């Protein structure tokens, strides 16, 4: 029975990847090439790779729960008090530092990289481009949660040792207690249990670093998949996952 339930879980996750690319109107400021044929083709190929990887979720033992977890050793950096809109450079700096690349937030914020200083904020596509520029090839891909559900894309990315950068509205994150602002955080790991025994329900947790300049919000936190997905959707629906 447990094996059947696990197989149904994988089927549901696979079906969730089949949602229309055009389910919602995207914020084209965040990803101007959203409708580009090459970009859409990359996402379709990524979805196909994810569907194959989901088969590993089926437990080989009929009575065993599906347990999966992984955490990446991503350093925690804080954005400055001024300018107070460096969350994008801070998360990019954390990701690059994880890969052994040292670069300051002020350098990343300049016109050669994220252009944060001019825009007074950071667009999703610029973070994607900078990560791919430093790492080579197409290591990262920005996607909507309606294209690849966050829980699926995040786990796939973390399992490939690629931290995930999320564009969020903070009111849905538990460490903000309802306070809302547009922000970036970086997901460093997850813990999931499905089909647990002895009456214990399913568990899902996301681990993330928050670079906020306010010490009340800065730090390392845990939330549920649902909370992070809602935070992403409350902003523009985009997150940046590894390929």
TAWO-V113842 format. One record per pair of residues at least 12 apart in sequence whose C-alpha atoms are under 10 Angstrom apart, sorted by the first residue. I is the first residue (numbers start at 1). J is the second residue. If there is no record, write none. Layout:
i->I j->J
i->I j->J
//
This chain:
i->1 j->62
i->1 j->63
i->2 j->58
i->2 j->59
i->2 j->60
i->2 j->61
i->2 j->62
i->2 j->63
i->2 j->64
i->2 j->65
i->2 j->66
i->2 j->194
i->2 j->195
i->2 j->196
i->2 j->197
i->3 j->58
i->3 j->59
i->3 j->60
i->3 j->61
i->3 j->62
i->3 j->63
i->3 j->64
i->3 j->65
i->3 j->66
i->3 j->195
i->4 j->58
i->4 j->59
i->4 j->62
i->5 j->58
i->5 j->59
i->5 j->62
i->5 j->65
i->5 j->194
i->5 j->195
i->6 j->55
i->6 j->57
i->6 j->58
i->6 j->59
i->6 j->60
i->6 j->62
i->6 j->64
i->6 j->65
i->6 j->66
i->6 j->194
i->6 j->195
i->7 j->54
i->7 j->55
i->7 j->56
i->7 j->57
i->7 j->58
i->7 j->59
i->8 j->58
i->9 j->54
i->9 j->57
i->9 j->58
i->9 j->194
i->9 j->195
i->10 j->51
i->10 j->53
i->10 j->54
i->10 j->55
i->10 j->56
i->10 j->57
i->10 j->58
i->11 j->51
i->11 j->54
i->11 j->55
i->13 j->50
i->13 j->51
i->13 j->54
i->13 j->148
i->13 j->149
i->13 j->151
i->13 j->152
i->14 j->47
i->14 j->48
i->14 j->50
i->14 j->51
i->14 j->52
i->14 j->54
i->14 j->55
i->14 j->148
i->14 j->152
i->15 j->51
i->16 j->146
i->16 j->147
i->16 j->148
i->16 j->149
i->16 j->152
i->17 j->44
i->17 j->47
i->17 j->48
i->17 j->50
i->17 j->51
i->17 j->145
i->17 j->146
i->17 j->147
i->17 j->148
i->17 j->149
i->17 j->152
i->17 j->153
i->18 j->44
i->18 j->47
i->18 j->48
i->18 j->146
i->18 j->147
i->18 j->148
i->19 j->145
i->19 j->146
i->19 j->147
i->19 j->148
i->19 j->149
i->20 j->146
i->20 j->147
i->21 j->34
i->21 j->35
i->21 j->40
i->21 j->43
i->21 j->44
i->21 j->143
i->21 j->144
i->21 j->145
i->21 j->146
i->21 j->147
i->21 j->148
i->22 j->35
i->22 j->144
i->22 j->146
i->22 j->147
i->23 j->144
i->23 j->146
i->23 j->147
i->24 j->144
i->24 j->146
i->24 j->147
i->24 j->237
i->25 j->236
i->26 j->144
i->26 j->236
i->26 j->237
i->26 j->238
i->27 j->235
i->27 j->236
i->27 j->237
i->27 j->238
i->28 j->123
i->28 j->125
i->28 j->236
i->29 j->123
i->29 j->124
i->29 j->125
i->30 j->122
i->30 j->123
i->30 j->124
i->30 j->125
i->30 j->126
i->30 j->142
i->30 j->167
i->30 j->236
i->30 j->237
i->30 j->238
i->31 j->123
i->31 j->124
i->31 j->125
i->31 j->126
i->31 j->128
i->31 j->142
i->31 j->143
i->31 j->238
i->32 j->123
i->32 j->124
i->32 j->125
i->33 j->125
i->34 j->125
i->34 j->142
i->34 j->143
i->34 j->144
i->39 j->141
i->39 j->142
i->39 j->143
i->40 j->143
i->40 j->147
i->42 j->138
i->42 j->141
i->42 j->243
i->43 j->141
i->43 j->142
i->43 j->143
i->43 j->147
i->43 j->148
i->43 j->243
i->44 j->147
i->44 j->148
i->45 j->243
i->46 j->141
i->46 j->148
i->46 j->153
i->46 j->242
i->46 j->243
i->47 j->147
i->47 j->148
i->47 j->152
i->47 j->153
i->47 j->243
i->49 j->156
i->49 j->243
i->50 j->148
i->50 j->152
i->50 j->153
i->50 j->155
i->50 j->156
i->50 j->157
i->50 j->243
i->51 j->152
i->51 j->156
i->53 j->156
i->54 j->152
i->54 j->155
i->54 j->156
i->57 j->194
i->63 j->195
i->63 j->196
i->63 j->197
i->64 j->194
i->64 j->195
i->64 j->196
i->64 j->197
i->65 j->193
i->65 j->194
i->65 j->195
i->65 j->196
i->65 j->197
i->65 j->202
i->66 j->192
i->66 j->193
i->66 j->194
i->66 j->195
i->66 j->196
i->66 j->202
i->67 j->191
i->67 j->192
i->67 j->193
i->67 j->194
i->67 j->195
i->67 j->196
i->67 j->202
i->67 j->203
i->67 j->204
i->68 j->155
i->68 j->159
i->68 j->190
i->68 j->191
i->68 j->192
i->68 j->193
i->68 j->194
i->68 j->204
i->69 j->155
i->69 j->158
i->69 j->159
i->69 j->189
i->69 j->190
i->69 j->191
i->69 j->192
i->69 j->193
i->69 j->204
i->69 j->205
i->69 j->206
i->70 j->155
i->70 j->158
i->70 j->159
i->70 j->161
i->70 j->188
i->70 j->189
i->70 j->190
i->70 j->191
i->70 j->192
i->70 j->207
i->71 j->158
i->71 j->159
i->71 j->161
i->71 j->163
i->71 j->187
i->71 j->188
i->71 j->189
i->71 j->190
i->71 j->191
i->71 j->206
i->71 j->207
i->71 j->208
i->72 j->98
i->72 j->158
i->72 j->159
i->72 j->161
i->72 j->162
i->72 j->163
i->72 j->187
i->72 j->188
i->72 j->189
i->72 j->190
i->72 j->207
i->73 j->98
i->73 j->161
i->73 j->163
i->73 j->188
i->73 j->189
i->74 j->94
i->74 j->95
i->74 j->96
i->74 j->97
i->74 j->98
i->74 j->99
i->74 j->162
i->74 j->163
i->74 j->186
i->74 j->187
i->74 j->188
i->74 j->189
i->74 j->208
i->74 j->209
i->75 j->91
i->75 j->93
i->75 j->94
i->75 j->95
i->75 j->96
i->75 j->97
i->75 j->98
i->75 j->188
i->75 j->209
i->75 j->220
i->76 j->90
i->76 j->91
i->76 j->93
i->76 j->94
i->76 j->95
i->76 j->97
i->76 j->98
i->76 j->186
i->76 j->208
i->76 j->209
i->76 j->210
i->76 j->211
i->76 j->218
i->76 j->219
i->76 j->220
i->77 j->90
i->77 j->91
i->77 j->93
i->77 j->94
i->77 j->97
i->77 j->105
i->77 j->209
i->77 j->210
i->77 j->211
i->77 j->212
i->77 j->213
i->77 j->218
i->77 j->219
i->78 j->90
i->78 j->91
i->78 j->93
i->78 j->94
i->78 j->105
i->78 j->209
i->78 j->210
i->78 j->211
i->78 j->212
i->78 j->213
i->78 j->214
i->78 j->215
i->78 j->218
i->78 j->219
i->79 j->91
i->79 j->93
i->79 j->105
i->79 j->106
i->79 j->210
i->79 j->211
i->79 j->212
i->79 j->213
i->79 j->214
i->79 j->218
i->80 j->105
i->80 j->106
i->80 j->211
i->80 j->212
i->80 j->213
i->80 j->214
i->81 j->212
i->81 j->213
i->81 j->214
i->82 j->213
i->83 j->106
i->83 j->116
i->83 j->117
i->83 j->120
i->83 j->121
i->83 j->213
i->84 j->120
i->84 j->121
i->84 j->212
i->84 j->213
i->84 j->214
i->85 j->109
i->85 j->116
i->85 j->117
i->85 j->119
i->85 j->120
i->85 j->121
i->85 j->122
i->85 j->182
i->85 j->183
i->85 j->184
i->85 j->212
i->85 j->213
i->86 j->105
i->86 j->106
i->86 j->108
i->86 j->109
i->86 j->116
i->86 j->117
i->86 j->120
i->86 j->121
i->86 j->122
i->86 j->183
i->86 j->184
i->86 j->211
i->86 j->212
i->86 j->213
i->87 j->105
i->87 j->109
i->87 j->116
i->87 j->121
i->87 j->122
i->87 j->167
i->87 j->182
i->87 j->183
i->87 j->184
i->87 j->185
i->87 j->186
i->87 j->210
i->87 j->211
i->87 j->212
i->87 j->213
i->88 j->105
i->88 j->108
i->88 j->109
i->88 j->114
i->88 j->116
i->88 j->121
i->88 j->122
i->88 j->123
i->88 j->124
i->88 j->126
i->88 j->127
i->88 j->165
i->88 j->166
i->88 j->167
i->88 j->183
i->88 j->184
i->88 j->185
i->88 j->186
i->88 j->211
i->89 j->103
i->89 j->104
i->89 j->105
i->89 j->106
i->89 j->107
i->89 j->108
i->89 j->109
i->89 j->110
i->89 j->113
i->89 j->114
i->89 j->115
i->89 j->116
i->89 j->121
i->89 j->122
i->89 j->127
i->89 j->184
i->89 j->211
i->90 j->104
i->90 j->105
i->90 j->106
i->90 j->108
i->90 j->109
i->90 j->184
i->90 j->185
i->90 j->186
i->90 j->210
i->90 j->211
i->90 j->212
i->91 j->105
i->91 j->127
i->91 j->163
i->91 j->164
i->91 j->165
i->91 j->166
i->91 j->184
i->91 j->185
i->91 j->186
i->91 j->187
i->91 j->209
i->91 j->210
i->91 j->211
i->92 j->104
i->92 j->105
i->92 j->108
i->92 j->109
i->92 j->114
i->92 j->127
i->92 j->128
i->92 j->130
i->92 j->131
i->92 j->165
i->92 j->184
i->92 j->185
i->92 j->186
i->93 j->105
i->93 j->106
i->93 j->107
i->93 j->108
i->93 j->131
i->94 j->163
i->94 j->165
i->94 j->185
i->94 j->186
i->94 j->209
i->94 j->211
i->95 j->131
i->95 j->162
i->95 j->163
i->95 j->164
i->95 j->165
i->95 j->186
i->95 j->187
i->95 j->188
i->96 j->130
i->96 j->131
i->96 j->134
i->96 j->135
i->96 j->163
i->98 j->161
i->98 j->162
i->98 j->163
i->99 j->134
i->99 j->135
i->99 j->161
i->99 j->162
i->99 j->163
i->101 j->134
i->101 j->135
i->108 j->127
i->108 j->130
i->109 j->121
i->109 j->122
i->112 j->130
i->113 j->126
i->113 j->127
i->113 j->129
i->113 j->130
i->113 j->131
i->113 j->133
i->114 j->126
i->114 j->127
i->114 j->128
i->114 j->129
i->114 j->130
i->115 j->127
i->121 j->182
i->121 j->183
i->122 j->167
i->122 j->183
i->122 j->184
i->123 j->167
i->124 j->142
i->124 j->143
i->124 j->165
i->124 j->166
i->124 j->167
i->124 j->184
i->124 j->236
i->124 j->238
i->124 j->239
i->124 j->240
i->125 j->141
i->125 j->142
i->125 j->238
i->125 j->240
i->127 j->140
i->127 j->141
i->127 j->142
i->127 j->165
i->127 j->240
i->128 j->140
i->128 j->141
i->128 j->142
i->128 j->165
i->128 j->239
i->128 j->240
i->128 j->241
i->128 j->242
i->129 j->141
i->129 j->142
i->131 j->240
i->132 j->242
i->138 j->242
i->138 j->243
i->139 j->157
i->139 j->162
i->139 j->241
i->139 j->242
i->139 j->243
i->140 j->157
i->140 j->162
i->140 j->163
i->140 j->164
i->140 j->165
i->140 j->240
i->140 j->241
i->140 j->242
i->140 j->243
i->141 j->164
i->141 j->239
i->141 j->240
i->141 j->241
i->141 j->242
i->141 j->243
i->142 j->164
i->142 j->165
i->142 j->166
i->142 j->238
i->142 j->239
i->142 j->240
i->142 j->241
i->142 j->242
i->142 j->243
i->143 j->237
i->143 j->238
i->143 j->239
i->143 j->240
i->143 j->241
i->144 j->232
i->144 j->233
i->144 j->236
i->144 j->237
i->144 j->238
i->144 j->239
i->144 j->240
i->145 j->229
i->145 j->230
i->145 j->232
i->145 j->233
i->145 j->236
i->145 j->237
i->145 j->238
i->145 j->239
i->146 j->233
i->146 j->237
i->146 j->238
i->147 j->237
i->147 j->238
i->148 j->238
i->148 j->239
i->148 j->241
i->149 j->225
i->149 j->229
i->149 j->239
i->150 j->164
i->150 j->166
i->150 j->225
i->150 j->226
i->150 j->228
i->150 j->229
i->150 j->230
i->150 j->232
i->150 j->237
i->150 j->238
i->150 j->239
i->150 j->240
i->150 j->241
i->151 j->190
i->151 j->204
i->151 j->205
i->151 j->206
i->151 j->224
i->151 j->225
i->151 j->226
i->151 j->228
i->151 j->229
i->152 j->225
i->153 j->239
i->153 j->240
i->153 j->241
i->153 j->242
i->153 j->243
i->154 j->166
i->154 j->187
i->154 j->188
i->154 j->189
i->154 j->190
i->154 j->206
i->154 j->225
i->154 j->239
i->154 j->240
i->154 j->241
i->154 j->242
i->155 j->189
i->155 j->190
i->155 j->191
i->155 j->192
i->155 j->206
i->155 j->241
i->155 j->242
i->156 j->241
i->156 j->242
i->156 j->243
i->157 j->187
i->157 j->188
i->157 j->189
i->157 j->240
i->157 j->241
i->157 j->242
i->157 j->243
i->158 j->187
i->158 j->188
i->158 j->189
i->158 j->190
i->158 j->241
i->158 j->242
i->159 j->189
i->159 j->190
i->159 j->242
i->160 j->242
i->160 j->243
i->161 j->188
i->161 j->189
i->161 j->242
i->162 j->187
i->162 j->188
i->162 j->189
i->162 j->241
i->162 j->242
i->162 j->243
i->163 j->186
i->163 j->187
i->163 j->188
i->163 j->189
i->163 j->208
i->163 j->240
i->163 j->241
i->163 j->242
i->164 j->185
i->164 j->186
i->164 j->187
i->164 j->188
i->164 j->189
i->164 j->208
i->164 j->239
i->164 j->240
i->164 j->241
i->164 j->242
i->165 j->184
i->165 j->185
i->165 j->186
i->165 j->187
i->165 j->188
i->165 j->208
i->165 j->209
i->165 j->238
i->165 j->239
i->165 j->240
i->165 j->241
i->165 j->242
i->166 j->183
i->166 j->184
i->166 j->185
i->166 j->186
i->166 j->187
i->166 j->208
i->166 j->228
i->166 j->229
i->166 j->231
i->166 j->232
i->166 j->235
i->166 j->237
i->166 j->238
i->166 j->239
i->166 j->240
i->166 j->241
i->167 j->182
i->167 j->183
i->167 j->184
i->167 j->185
i->167 j->186
i->167 j->228
i->167 j->231
i->167 j->232
i->167 j->233
i->167 j->234
i->167 j->235
i->167 j->236
i->167 j->237
i->167 j->238
i->167 j->239
i->167 j->240
i->168 j->180
i->168 j->181
i->168 j->182
i->168 j->183
i->168 j->184
i->168 j->185
i->168 j->228
i->168 j->229
i->168 j->230
i->168 j->231
i->168 j->232
i->168 j->233
i->168 j->234
i->168 j->235
i->168 j->236
i->168 j->237
i->168 j->238
i->168 j->239
i->169 j->181
i->169 j->182
i->169 j->183
i->169 j->184
i->169 j->228
i->169 j->230
i->169 j->231
i->169 j->232
i->169 j->233
i->169 j->234
i->169 j->235
i->169 j->236
i->169 j->237
i->170 j->182
i->170 j->183
i->170 j->184
i->170 j->185
i->170 j->217
i->170 j->227
i->170 j->228
i->170 j->230
i->170 j->231
i->170 j->232
i->170 j->234
i->170 j->235
i->171 j->227
i->171 j->230
i->171 j->231
i->171 j->234
i->172 j->223
i->172 j->226
i->172 j->227
i->172 j->228
i->172 j->229
i->172 j->230
i->172 j->231
i->172 j->232
i->172 j->233
i->172 j->234
i->173 j->221
i->173 j->222
i->173 j->223
i->173 j->224
i->173 j->226
i->173 j->227
i->173 j->228
i->173 j->229
i->173 j->230
i->173 j->231
i->173 j->232
i->174 j->221
i->174 j->222
i->174 j->223
i->174 j->224
i->174 j->227
i->174 j->228
i->175 j->210
i->175 j->216
i->175 j->217
i->175 j->218
i->175 j->219
i->175 j->220
i->175 j->221
i->175 j->222
i->175 j->223
i->176 j->216
i->176 j->217
i->177 j->217
i->180 j->231
i->180 j->234
i->181 j->235
i->182 j->231
i->182 j->232
i->182 j->234
i->182 j->235
i->182 j->236
i->183 j->210
i->183 j->211
i->183 j->212
i->183 j->231
i->183 j->232
i->183 j->235
i->184 j->209
i->184 j->210
i->184 j->211
i->184 j->212
i->184 j->232
i->184 j->239
i->185 j->208
i->185 j->209
i->185 j->210
i->185 j->211
i->185 j->212
i->185 j->220
i->185 j->228
i->185 j->239
i->186 j->207
i->186 j->208
i->186 j->209
i->186 j->210
i->186 j->211
i->186 j->220
i->186 j->239
i->186 j->240
i->187 j->206
i->187 j->207
i->187 j->208
i->187 j->209
i->187 j->210
i->187 j->220
i->187 j->221
i->187 j->222
i->187 j->228
i->187 j->241
i->188 j->206
i->188 j->207
i->188 j->208
i->188 j->209
i->188 j->220
i->188 j->221
i->189 j->205
i->189 j->206
i->189 j->207
i->189 j->208
i->189 j->209
i->189 j->222
i->190 j->204
i->190 j->205
i->190 j->206
i->190 j->207
i->190 j->208
i->190 j->222
i->190 j->223
i->190 j->224
i->190 j->225
i->191 j->203
i->191 j->204
i->191 j->205
i->191 j->206
i->191 j->207
i->191 j->222
i->191 j->224
i->192 j->204
i->192 j->205
i->192 j->206
i->192 j->224
i->192 j->225
i->193 j->205
i->203 j->224
i->203 j->225
i->204 j->222
i->204 j->223
i->204 j->224
i->204 j->225
i->204 j->226
i->205 j->221
i->205 j->222
i->205 j->223
i->205 j->224
i->205 j->225
i->205 j->226
i->205 j->227
i->205 j->228
i->206 j->221
i->206 j->222
i->206 j->223
i->206 j->224
i->206 j->225
i->206 j->226
i->206 j->227
i->206 j->228
i->207 j->220
i->207 j->221
i->207 j->222
i->207 j->223
i->207 j->224
i->207 j->225
i->208 j->220
i->208 j->221
i->208 j->222
i->208 j->223
i->208 j->228
i->209 j->221
i->209 j->222
//
